[in-house]
Every structure is written in structure tokens, then in C-alpha cells.
Amino acid sequence: MPYFIKEDAMTSQEKKQLCITACKVRMGIIESTHAAKCGHPGGSMSAADMFTYLYNKELNVDPANPKWEDRDRFVLSKGHTAPGLYAALAYRGFFPVEDLLTLRKAGSYLQGHPNMNSVPGVDMSTGSLGQGISAACGMALAGKVDGKDYRVYTLLGDGEIQEGQVWEACMFAAHYKLDNFVAIVDNNGLQIDGEVAKVMSPYPIDEKLEAFGFHVQVIDGHDFDQIESALNAAKQVKGKPSAIVMKTVKGKGVSFMENQVGWHGKAPNEEQRQQAENGLPHGQRCVHVLVGGLQNKFDVLVCSGRSGSSTGGRCGGFFGCGARTAVGGNALRGADRCGIGFRRCGRCGSGRSRRCGLRGSLCGGGGHDIHRVGVHRRTVYRLGG
């Protein structure tokens, strides 16, 4: 079966913007489940990059008109990972970001599973595993019957595909030649009871989907280049549905959550929330830090990795505002436009730091952790190196 072959990558600026947004989505997941004291962060984090790409590059949707008839459709078949979908929708502008903190609370429209009747941007109410893909297939067939150009996407869990209804839907999609339909499987290898391979092995997922009549691609679900190429390739497929099996890490982005089955359906406590904020790496070791809560957020992206240069080479870290400042052995962005400067770190004494016009200090040299600094009434947390 066809595996992903890397072709022309998207621009560096596009990937950086996607990285910024993915970090925001991950922190939205952490903040919302922490506020709710329940929820499913693990599978939400593993799918965060796909959520980010879909809502910021792939889907033809309009946040100002979420019921637009000709929009692309997305169905979260693994509905328990609603925190990830909600964060992606919020940062795409479907509803206020601060509403994420109302997750699962009495009276909130953001309940534990997506509700198409209350949440802008949600195309199908889901939660009972296996049913989402069936609804998505119906939408795709309706598009064909009505002569519409919209496409339909659904995201399933690798534990979810143990459900027989999933394979009935796959037969349906192949029978009706739904080439406007893409099924994405989040293969993070873990479900609520443990490893999927031990609970009820679905492997080989790719070969089974291919046998059911799908065009199948296998990708790294945390690589935006691969996500883009796979989705573009799916658009070229004619006469059969497409499936993308994305290899991911459950809890991706927070070291103590990664590949830990216990984080399937457990919310972080206050200490764990702070640990996640202090050290959420993502690919290029970037992090989005929510400061003062979502209602008074201040977007910051930093990198504490070494650049390999003592004169300020680029290490891939960047601030959301886009300005660049070389500091010590790292390249940091944002000092000039944000008003955040740097001064000599008491730990390493890096020499090329800049004086901060506000309060506190950040370490920009020696590859050390960036130290906690108070900026007016907001707080920027240090990131692990």
C-alpha cells in the first residue's frame, strides 16, 4: 500500500504560523480540562496538529457563517477528544477563546462531547464511538447526490476502530465511491484500557482499510509537511474514499503526558497545569503560554534550545509577533515589537543579552531555561531546555 513520500514542503513562515497555532490549541486543551477538572487531554493532544492544519489550511469554512451550506464538513468521530476540537474552533474564531474555560460546566454550550445544536462549527453531535464516521459518510453521499463540491473529513481513534460499525461505514464509503470523503485515524497506540494492540489489535490498519476499498496513506501526524501532502493527495483520488493513518503520540507536547495511558481521560491538577505551561515543547521546541488566564492572554513563543552558535544563530524559537532578536546563543523573536527585552542572566551570565525595559529578566544564552519573569501584571513562565 502507498506510504507517504515527502514532496515540496510548505513555506517556513506557514509552518511557523501553524506551530504557533498548534501550541495555542494544546494550551487550550490543558487550560480547559484543568478548569473542568475532567475531560480527555491525551487523545486531544495527539490530534492537535491535525486539528490545527484542518481548521487553518484545509477546510473551506467561514466562522462568521458556520452553517454555510457549501462549507466542508468535519466530524469528530472520537467525540471524547472535544477539548482539542473546541480549542481549534476557538482559535479559528468560531467562538471566544475564553469560553474554553467553561468546558463541561453546568449551563455551558461546551460539553464533554460535541453538540451540533449548541457549538458553532460542530457539524455532528458525536460521542458514541463508531457513529461519527457513519454520519460523515452520509454527508459525503448527500454532497454527491446534490452535486455539491464540498468535502467531508472525519477523525477516528485507533481504539474506536475496534467498533464493527466503523467497518460497515467503510464498506458504505467504498460502495458509493465517495472520493469526497477522507477518514483520518489517530494511531497513538493507546486507549482507555491500555495498548490497542493488547486490548483488541486493529493492526494492520492500513492494509485493512485498503482491503475495504480505500486509498490509504500513512504519515507522521505531527509533521505539517506530511499532513499537507497527504491531504493534497487525497484530493486527487477519484472513484474511491481516502484514509490517512497518522502515527502520533498520546499526550504530545507535554513530557509527563506523552505515551501515558493514564492521561486518556484525566484532567491536570494545578501543579500539573503549571508544569505543562512551563515546559510544553512542540517540534521546534516552541510553546504558547497563556498568561493571566484566557481572559487576559498574552501570546509568547520562546525556545531555550542551543543554536550551535555563540554569536546568536537561529535556533527555531520565535515570538508570536514576528520580530527577531539574537540573544546569546539563541535567536529569539519579539523583543523589538513586544517591548520585552532581555538582561544578563544571573545563572549563566550570557553576555549578549539586552536590558529589559519592563520588569524581570529572561535568559537568552547558554541554552539555559528561560527564567520566570513578571511583565507588568502578566507572567511568562520559563520553558524547560
C-alpha positions as CSV (number, residue, x, y, z in Angstrom):
1,M,0.0,0.0,0.0
2,P,1.2,3.6,-0.6
3,Y,3.1,5.2,2.2
4,F,3.7,8.9,2.4
5,I,6.6,10.2,0.2
6,K,7.7,13.7,1.2
7,E,7.4,16.2,-1.7
8,D,7.7,20.0,-1.7
9,A,7.3,21.4,1.8
10,M,5.2,24.4,2.7
11,T,7.0,27.7,3.3
12,S,8.9,28.2,6.5
13,Q,6.6,31.1,7.5
14,E,3.5,28.9,7.0
15,K,4.9,26.2,9.2
16,K,5.9,28.7,11.9
17,Q,2.3,30.0,12.0
18,L,0.9,26.5,12.2
19,C,3.4,25.8,15.0
20,I,2.1,28.9,16.9
21,T,-1.5,27.9,16.5
22,A,-0.9,24.2,17.4
23,C,0.8,25.4,20.6
24,K,-2.2,27.6,21.4
25,V,-4.5,24.6,20.7
26,R,-2.5,22.5,23.1
27,M,-2.6,25.1,25.9
28,G,-6.3,25.5,25.2
29,I,-6.7,21.7,25.9
30,I,-4.7,21.9,29.1
31,E,-6.4,25.1,30.4
32,S,-9.9,23.8,29.6
33,T,-9.6,20.3,31.1
34,H,-7.9,21.8,34.1
35,A,-10.8,24.2,34.6
36,A,-13.3,21.4,34.1
37,K,-11.4,19.0,36.4
38,C,-12.2,16.3,33.9
39,G,-12.0,15.6,30.2
40,H,-9.8,13.8,27.7
41,P,-6.5,15.6,27.1
42,G,-4.4,12.7,25.9
43,G,-6.1,12.0,22.6
44,S,-6.8,15.7,22.1
45,M,-3.1,16.4,22.3
46,S,-2.2,13.7,19.8
47,A,-4.6,15.1,17.3
48,A,-3.8,18.8,17.9
49,D,-1.6,19.2,14.8
50,M,-4.3,17.7,12.6
51,F,-7.0,19.9,14.2
52,T,-4.7,22.9,13.6
53,Y,-4.0,22.1,10.0
54,L,-7.6,21.3,9.1
55,Y,-9.1,24.5,10.5
56,N,-6.3,26.8,9.4
57,K,-5.4,25.5,5.9
58,E,-7.6,22.6,4.7
59,L,-11.2,23.2,5.5
60,N,-13.3,25.6,3.5
61,V,-15.3,27.1,6.3
62,D,-16.5,30.5,7.5
63,P,-16.5,31.2,11.2
64,A,-18.9,34.1,10.6
65,N,-21.3,31.7,8.9
66,P,-20.8,28.3,10.5
67,K,-23.9,26.8,8.8
68,W,-22.9,27.9,5.3
69,E,-24.4,25.3,3.0
70,D,-21.3,24.8,0.8
71,R,-18.8,24.5,3.6
72,D,-16.5,21.5,4.0
73,R,-17.7,19.2,6.9
74,F,-15.7,17.8,9.7
75,V,-17.0,15.1,12.1
76,L,-15.1,14.2,15.2
77,S,-15.9,10.5,15.4
78,K,-13.8,10.1,18.5
79,G,-16.0,12.7,20.2
80,H,-14.4,12.4,23.7
81,T,-11.5,14.5,22.3
82,A,-13.8,17.5,22.1
83,P,-11.3,19.7,24.1
84,G,-9.0,19.6,21.0
85,L,-11.7,20.4,18.6
86,Y,-13.1,23.2,20.8
87,A,-9.6,24.8,21.1
88,A,-9.1,24.6,17.3
89,L,-12.6,26.2,16.7
90,A,-12.0,28.9,19.2
91,Y,-8.6,29.9,17.8
92,R,-10.2,29.9,14.3
93,G,-12.8,32.4,15.5
94,F,-15.9,30.4,15.8
95,F,-16.4,31.4,19.4
96,P,-14.5,33.3,22.1
97,V,-11.3,31.7,23.4
98,E,-12.2,32.5,27.0
99,D,-15.2,30.2,26.7
100,L,-12.9,27.2,26.7
101,L,-12.7,27.7,30.5
102,T,-16.4,26.7,30.7
103,L,-15.8,23.2,29.4
104,R,-18.2,20.7,31.0
105,K,-19.6,23.3,33.4
106,A,-23.4,23.4,34.1
107,G,-25.0,25.7,31.5
108,S,-22.0,25.8,29.2
109,Y,-22.5,25.1,25.5
110,L,-19.1,23.3,25.5
111,Q,-20.0,20.0,27.0
112,G,-17.8,16.8,27.2
113,H,-18.9,15.7,23.7
114,P,-19.6,17.9,20.7
115,N,-23.1,19.1,20.2
116,M,-24.1,20.4,16.8
117,N,-27.1,22.2,18.2
118,S,-25.1,24.4,20.5
119,V,-21.4,24.7,19.4
120,P,-20.7,26.9,16.3
121,G,-18.6,25.0,13.8
122,V,-19.6,21.5,15.0
123,D,-21.2,19.6,12.1
124,M,-22.3,16.5,14.0
125,S,-23.0,15.5,17.6
126,T,-20.7,12.6,18.5
127,G,-19.5,10.6,21.4
128,S,-20.8,7.0,20.9
129,L,-17.8,5.5,19.2
130,G,-18.2,4.4,15.6
131,Q,-21.2,6.5,14.8
132,G,-19.3,9.6,13.7
133,I,-17.8,8.0,10.6
134,S,-21.3,6.7,9.6
135,A,-22.7,10.2,9.8
136,A,-19.8,11.6,7.8
137,C,-20.3,9.0,5.1
138,G,-24.0,10.1,4.8
139,M,-22.9,13.7,4.5
140,A,-20.4,12.8,1.7
141,L,-23.1,10.8,-0.2
142,A,-25.5,13.8,0.2
143,G,-22.9,16.0,-1.3
144,K,-22.7,13.7,-4.3
145,V,-26.4,13.4,-4.7
146,D,-26.9,17.2,-4.5
147,G,-24.0,17.9,-6.9
148,K,-22.0,19.9,-4.2
149,D,-18.3,20.4,-4.2
150,Y,-17.7,20.2,-0.5
151,R,-15.5,17.6,1.1
152,V,-16.1,15.6,4.3
153,Y,-13.5,14.7,6.8
154,T,-13.7,12.5,9.9
155,L,-11.3,11.7,12.7
156,L,-11.3,8.4,14.4
157,G,-9.3,6.9,17.3
158,D,-7.4,3.7,16.8
159,G,-9.3,2.2,19.7
160,E,-12.6,3.4,18.1
161,I,-11.9,1.3,15.0
162,Q,-12.5,-1.8,17.1
163,E,-16.2,-1.0,16.7
164,G,-17.9,-3.0,14.0
165,Q,-19.9,-0.1,12.8
166,V,-16.7,1.6,11.6
167,W,-16.2,-1.1,9.1
168,E,-19.8,-1.1,7.9
169,A,-19.3,2.6,7.2
170,C,-16.1,1.8,5.3
171,M,-18.0,-0.6,3.1
172,F,-20.6,2.1,2.5
173,A,-18.0,4.7,1.5
174,A,-16.3,2.3,-0.9
175,H,-19.6,1.1,-2.4
176,Y,-20.7,4.6,-3.2
177,K,-17.3,5.6,-4.4
178,L,-17.1,8.6,-2.0
179,D,-14.0,10.3,-3.3
180,N,-15.1,13.4,-1.5
181,F,-14.6,11.7,1.9
182,V,-11.4,11.4,4.0
183,A,-11.2,9.2,7.1
184,I,-8.3,10.1,9.4
185,V,-7.2,7.5,12.0
186,D,-5.3,8.9,15.0
187,N,-3.0,5.9,15.7
188,N,-1.4,6.9,19.0
189,G,-1.4,3.3,20.2
190,L,-3.3,3.7,23.4
191,Q,-6.9,3.5,24.5
192,I,-8.6,3.8,27.9
193,D,-7.7,0.2,28.9
194,G,-4.1,0.2,27.6
195,E,-2.3,-0.6,24.4
196,V,-4.7,-1.1,21.5
197,A,-2.5,-4.0,20.3
198,K,-3.1,-5.8,23.5
199,V,-6.8,-4.8,24.1
200,M,-8.1,-5.8,20.7
201,S,-5.5,-5.3,18.0
202,P,-6.7,-3.4,14.9
203,Y,-3.4,-3.9,13.1
204,P,-2.5,-3.7,10.2
205,I,-4.8,-0.7,10.0
206,D,-3.5,0.4,6.6
207,E,-3.9,-3.0,5.0
208,K,-7.4,-3.4,6.3
209,L,-8.5,0.0,5.1
210,E,-7.0,-0.8,1.7
211,A,-8.8,-4.1,1.6
212,F,-12.1,-2.2,2.2
213,G,-11.5,-0.2,-0.9
214,F,-9.8,3.0,0.4
215,H,-6.8,4.8,-1.0
216,V,-4.5,4.8,2.1
217,Q,-1.6,6.9,3.2
218,V,0.5,6.5,6.4
219,I,2.1,9.7,7.8
220,D,3.7,11.2,10.9
221,G,0.7,13.1,12.4
222,H,3.0,15.7,14.0
223,D,4.6,16.7,10.7
224,F,2.8,19.5,8.9
225,D,4.5,18.8,5.6
226,Q,3.3,15.3,5.6
227,I,-0.2,16.3,6.7
228,E,-0.4,18.8,3.9
229,S,0.9,16.4,1.2
230,A,-1.4,13.6,2.3
231,L,-4.5,15.8,2.3
232,N,-3.5,17.2,-1.1
233,A,-3.0,13.7,-2.5
234,A,-6.4,12.7,-1.2
235,K,-8.0,15.4,-3.4
236,Q,-6.5,13.8,-6.4
237,V,-8.1,10.4,-5.7
238,K,-11.1,9.5,-7.9
239,G,-13.6,6.8,-7.6
240,K,-12.8,5.7,-4.0
241,P,-12.6,7.2,-0.5
242,S,-9.3,8.1,1.1
243,A,-7.9,7.2,4.5
244,I,-4.9,8.7,6.3
245,V,-3.4,6.7,9.2
246,M,-1.4,9.2,11.2
247,K,1.2,7.9,13.7
248,T,1.0,10.1,16.7
249,V,2.0,10.3,20.4
250,K,-0.7,10.4,23.0
251,G,-0.4,13.5,25.1
252,K,2.0,15.0,22.6
253,G,3.6,18.2,23.7
254,V,3.7,17.7,27.5
255,S,6.5,15.4,28.5
256,F,4.8,13.8,31.5
257,M,1.7,13.1,29.5
258,E,3.3,11.6,26.4
259,N,2.6,7.9,25.9
260,Q,1.0,7.6,29.3
261,V,-2.4,5.8,29.1
262,G,-3.5,7.4,32.4
263,W,-3.9,10.7,30.6
264,H,-6.6,9.3,28.3
265,G,-9.4,10.7,30.5
266,K,-7.8,12.6,33.4
267,A,-7.5,16.3,33.8
268,P,-4.3,18.0,35.1
269,N,-4.4,19.5,38.6
270,E,-3.0,23.0,39.3
271,E,0.6,21.8,39.7
272,Q,0.4,19.7,36.5
273,R,-1.1,22.6,34.7
274,Q,1.8,24.8,35.6
275,Q,4.3,22.1,34.6
276,A,2.6,21.9,31.2
277,E,2.8,25.7,30.8
278,N,6.4,25.8,31.9
279,G,7.6,23.1,29.5
280,L,5.3,22.5,26.6
281,P,7.6,21.7,23.7
282,H,6.4,21.2,20.1
283,G,8.6,20.2,17.3
284,Q,10.9,23.2,17.1
285,R,10.7,23.4,20.9
286,C,8.1,26.2,20.8
287,V,5.5,26.9,23.3
288,H,2.4,29.0,23.7
289,V,1.9,30.3,27.2
290,L,-1.5,31.6,28.4
291,V,-0.8,34.4,30.8
292,G,-3.2,35.5,33.4
293,G,-5.8,33.1,32.2
294,L,-7.5,33.0,28.8
295,Q,-9.4,36.2,29.5
296,N,-6.2,38.2,29.7
297,K,-3.9,36.2,27.4
298,F,-0.5,37.3,26.2
299,D,0.9,35.1,23.4
300,V,4.5,34.3,23.8
301,L,6.6,31.7,21.9
302,V,10.1,31.0,23.1
303,C,12.8,28.5,22.6
304,S,15.5,27.5,25.1
305,G,17.4,25.1,22.8
306,R,21.0,25.8,21.8
307,S,21.6,27.3,18.4
308,G,25.1,25.9,18.0
309,S,26.4,29.5,17.6
310,S,27.9,31.7,20.2
311,T,27.0,34.8,18.2
312,G,23.3,34.4,18.0
313,G,22.5,31.8,15.4
314,R,18.9,30.8,14.8
315,C,17.5,28.1,17.0
316,G,14.0,28.0,15.7
317,G,12.4,29.7,18.6
318,F,10.1,32.6,18.0
319,F,7.7,35.0,19.5
320,G,4.2,35.4,18.1
321,C,4.7,39.0,17.0
322,G,7.4,38.0,14.4
323,A,10.2,40.4,15.4
324,R,13.7,38.9,15.7
325,T,16.4,39.5,18.2
326,A,19.6,37.4,18.5
327,V,20.4,36.9,22.2
328,G,23.4,35.0,23.3
329,G,23.4,31.6,21.7
330,N,19.8,31.7,20.7
331,A,17.6,33.6,18.2
332,L,14.5,34.9,20.0
333,R,11.8,36.9,18.2
334,G,9.6,39.6,19.6
335,A,11.9,41.8,21.7
336,D,11.7,44.8,19.5
337,R,7.9,44.9,18.8
338,C,6.6,43.4,22.0
339,G,8.6,45.6,24.4
340,I,10.1,42.6,26.1
341,G,13.9,43.0,26.3
342,F,16.5,40.8,28.0
343,R,19.2,41.4,30.5
344,R,22.1,39.3,31.8
345,C,21.1,36.1,33.4
346,G,22.3,35.5,36.9
347,R,22.7,31.8,36.2
348,C,24.9,31.8,33.1
349,G,25.8,35.5,32.7
350,S,25.3,35.3,29.0
351,G,26.9,38.4,27.5
352,R,24.8,39.4,24.5
353,S,21.6,39.8,26.4
354,R,19.7,43.1,26.3
355,R,18.4,45.3,29.0
356,C,14.7,44.8,29.8
357,G,12.7,48.0,29.9
358,L,10.0,46.3,32.0
359,R,10.5,44.1,35.0
360,G,12.4,40.9,35.4
361,S,14.8,39.1,33.1
362,L,15.0,36.3,30.6
363,C,18.0,34.1,29.9
364,G,18.8,34.1,26.2
365,G,22.1,32.5,26.2
366,G,23.9,29.3,27.1
367,G,20.9,27.2,26.1
368,H,19.6,27.5,29.7
369,D,16.0,27.6,30.7
370,I,14.3,30.9,30.3
371,H,13.6,32.2,33.8
372,R,10.3,33.3,35.1
373,V,9.7,37.0,34.6
374,G,6.9,39.3,35.6
375,V,5.9,41.6,32.7
376,H,3.5,44.3,34.1
377,R,0.7,42.2,35.6
378,R,1.3,39.2,33.4
379,T,3.6,36.2,33.8
380,V,5.8,34.5,31.3
381,Y,6.7,31.0,32.6
382,R,10.2,29.5,32.0
383,L,10.5,26.7,29.5
384,G,12.5,23.5,30.0
385,G,15.7,23.3,28.0
